[in-house]
Amino acid sequence: MDRTFWDKRYDQKDFENFDFIELLEENIHLNEGDHHVGIASVIRVFAIKK
């Protein structure tokens, strides 16, 4: 799984041994230090291994 960019489609295929409870793609505002600030696209996953 050597990818720089993911989307929900990749997550579901790569983790087929999981039941997804929640899988969201969203934009958030980061503020994690001088060089890690701004809008970021994230995927938030809540899943249970089968």
KERO-930748 format. One record per residue (C-alpha): residue number from 1; residue in three letters; x, y, z. Coordinates in nm, 2 decimals. Layout:
BEGIN
ATOM, resi, resn, u, v, w
ATOM, NUM, ALA, X, Y, Z
...
//
This chain:
BEGIN
ATOM, resi, resn, u, v, w
ATOM, 1, MET, 0.00, 0.00, 0.00
ATOM, 2, ASP, 0.25, 0.26, -0.11
ATOM, 3, ARG, 0.02, 0.55, -0.20
ATOM, 4, THR, 0.05, 0.92, -0.14
ATOM, 5, PHE, -0.32, 0.99, -0.20
ATOM, 6, TRP, -0.61, 0.78, -0.09
ATOM, 7, ASP, -0.98, 0.80, -0.11
ATOM, 8, LYS, -1.26, 0.59, 0.04
ATOM, 9, ARG, -1.25, 0.35, -0.25
ATOM, 10, TYR, -0.89, 0.25, -0.17
ATOM, 11, ASP, -0.96, 0.21, 0.20
ATOM, 12, GLN, -1.25, -0.03, 0.15
ATOM, 13, LYS, -1.05, -0.25, -0.09
ATOM, 14, ASP, -0.73, -0.25, 0.11
ATOM, 15, PHE, -0.91, -0.33, 0.44
ATOM, 16, GLU, -1.17, -0.58, 0.32
ATOM, 17, ASN, -1.13, -0.78, 0.65
ATOM, 18, PHE, -1.30, -0.49, 0.84
ATOM, 19, ASP, -1.66, -0.39, 0.89
ATOM, 20, PHE, -1.67, -0.01, 0.85
ATOM, 21, ILE, -1.89, 0.16, 1.11
ATOM, 22, GLU, -1.79, 0.51, 0.99
ATOM, 23, LEU, -1.59, 0.62, 0.69
ATOM, 24, LEU, -1.58, 0.99, 0.62
ATOM, 25, GLU, -1.38, 1.21, 0.37
ATOM, 26, GLU, -1.36, 1.57, 0.50
ATOM, 27, ASN, -1.15, 1.88, 0.50
ATOM, 28, ILE, -1.02, 2.00, 0.83
ATOM, 29, HIS, -0.81, 2.30, 0.95
ATOM, 30, LEU, -0.47, 2.19, 1.09
ATOM, 31, ASN, -0.29, 2.39, 1.35
ATOM, 32, GLU, 0.00, 2.16, 1.45
ATOM, 33, GLY, 0.30, 2.38, 1.46
ATOM, 34, ASP, 0.47, 2.63, 1.23
ATOM, 35, HIS, 0.49, 2.41, 0.92
ATOM, 36, HIS, 0.17, 2.21, 0.96
ATOM, 37, VAL, -0.11, 2.47, 0.94
ATOM, 38, GLY, -0.39, 2.50, 0.69
ATOM, 39, ILE, -0.66, 2.30, 0.52
ATOM, 40, ALA, -0.61, 1.92, 0.49
ATOM, 41, SER, -0.82, 1.65, 0.33
ATOM, 42, VAL, -0.85, 1.36, 0.57
ATOM, 43, ILE, -1.02, 1.02, 0.58
ATOM, 44, ARG, -1.16, 0.93, 0.92
ATOM, 45, VAL, -1.22, 0.56, 0.98
ATOM, 46, PHE, -1.40, 0.37, 1.26
ATOM, 47, ALA, -1.39, -0.01, 1.18
ATOM, 48, ILE, -1.40, -0.35, 1.35
ATOM, 49, LYS, -1.19, -0.64, 1.23
ATOM, 50, LYS, -1.40, -0.93, 1.11
//
